């Protein structure tokens, strides 16, 4: 009986203990919850960008009427940049309002950023592009209506940076699969 107990204890000790110099990563409940919170925020922010694209493209009636949809010849930048711009950059934004290149860049940006965030791929590129777009949108109306300088555009830009830094695409997303692609392994900025 003593030999059997010693053998069981030795087998248990050998299979449960990490090898010398190897540490075992055990995720706490808080860490797991944090991963899922960031994944949820990533998907929600992705939907915000994608919804803006869909509404402006098809005029779904939320902010864009069907007659003003891009697919019907409307401009996704003309109205807001013409009539909504205020502050020190008003002239600049009035000057590019409705320009075909501005419409295309804006719409491609909304679609690409929204898709990347929802899928959890290319978060570094999405964070930089989305942050730039959001800061530009912040500069359209300065100062913001409800605060001397802070508004949701800057908060979303900060959130995009956080999502990229914590690898939020790995949970409820395709981030791990994306990172294994040969091109992404060679050009790590695509992660």
N, C-alpha and C positions, 0 to 999 in steps of 0.2 A: 504494500500500500504506500509506503514512504517513497519507494522508487517511482511509482506512478505519479504521485503528487509532485515530486521534484521534476519529472519529465514534463508534466502539464505546465508547471510554473515556468520552466525554461522555454518551452515552445511559445507560451503566451508572451513572455518577456521579449523573445526574439521577434515575434510578429507585430507586436504593438509599439515597440520602441523604435524611433528613427535610427538609421545608421549613423555611425560616428560622423560628425561634421555636417549632417543633414538636418535641417529644421523643417518642421511640418507646419504648413500654413493652414490655420483653422480660422475660418471666417466667423466673426461674431454675428449675433442677430442684428446688432446695430449697423455693422458694416453691410450686411445683406440688405437691410432696409434702406440704407443710404444709396446703394447701387440701384435699387428699384425706384427710389424717389427721383434720382437723376435721370434714369431711363424714362420715367413718366414725364418729367419736365422737358426732356429732349423731344419726345413724341409730341407733346402739347405745343412746344415752340415750332416744331416742324409743321404741324397742322396750321399754325398761325400764318406762316409763310405760304404754304400750299393753298390755303383758303383764299388769301389775297390774290394769288395767281388765278385761281379758278373763277373768282368773282369778277375780276377785271377782264379775263379772257371771254367769259360767256355771259356776263351781265346777269348774274343770278339774283339780282334785286336787293342784296343786302346793302352794299355801298354803291354798286354800279348797276344802273338800269340797263335792261337788255338793249335798248337803242344805242347806248354808249359803250357797249362791249367791244373789245378789241377785235373780235371775230367779225363784228358788224361795221368795222371801219372807225371805231372810236379810238381815242388815245388814252392809255393808262396813266400818262403823266401830265397831260395838258390841263385838266381842271384843277387839280390840287396845286401844281407848280405855278399856274397862272393866278388863281384866286386865293390860294391858301398861304402862299409864301409871304413872310414878313421878316423884318429885322435886317441885319447887315448883309445877308446873302440874297435878299429878295431879287435884285437885278440879275444875278447869276441864274437863279432858278427860273425866273420869268423868261430868260433868254433861251433856256434849253427845253422849256415846256412844249410838249408835243413833237419834239424832234424824233424822227424815226429811230435814230441810233439810241436815243435815251429810252424810248419805249421798248426796244428790243433788249437792251442791257438790263433794264428794270425787270421785265418779264422773265428773261432767262435766269436772272439772279433769284427771283422769287421761286421759280420752279426748281432750280438746282439746289438751292439752300433747303427748301422744304423737303424735297425728296431725300437728300443726304441725311437730314436730321431724322426723318421718319424711319429710314432704313438703318441708320446708325453707321453709315460709311462716310469716309472722307471728312471727318469732323474737324480736322485742323483747317482744311481749306474752307469748309462751310463756316467755321467760326470767324476766320479772317474776312471772307467775303460778306457774311452776314453782319459782322461788326461794322465794317465799312459802310454798308448800305444803311444800317440803323443810325450810325453817327451822321451820315448825310441827311437822313430823314429828320433827325433831331435839329440839324442846322437850318432846315427849311423854315421853321417857325421859332425864332429866338426873340425874346426869351419865351420859354414854355408858358402856357396859360396858367398853370396852377402852382408854379414854383419858380424861383429866380433862375435856376439852371437845370435841375434834375427832372427827368420824366421817364416814362416807360422805355423809350428807345435806348437810353443809356443803360438801364437795368437789364434789358434783354441782351445788349452787347456784352455786358459783364457775364451774364448767364451763359452765353455762347462760349466765351473763353473758358469758363469753369467746366462746361460739358466736354470740351476738347481735352482739357487738362486731366480730368478724372477718367477718361476713356469710357464715356457714357454709352457709346455705341455697342459695347460688349454685352450689355444686359438688354434683353428684349430687342436685340438688333443684330445686324450682320457684321459688326465690327471685327470679331475674331476671324471670321472667314475672309473678310476684306484684307486684313493685315497679313494673311498668308499668301496673297496673290504675289507672284514674282515681281511685277511692276511696283507694287506698294512696298515690298521688302527692299527693293533697290532704291526707290524714292520715298523715304520715310515721311516726308512732308505731306504725302497723300493720305496718311492714316487719318 
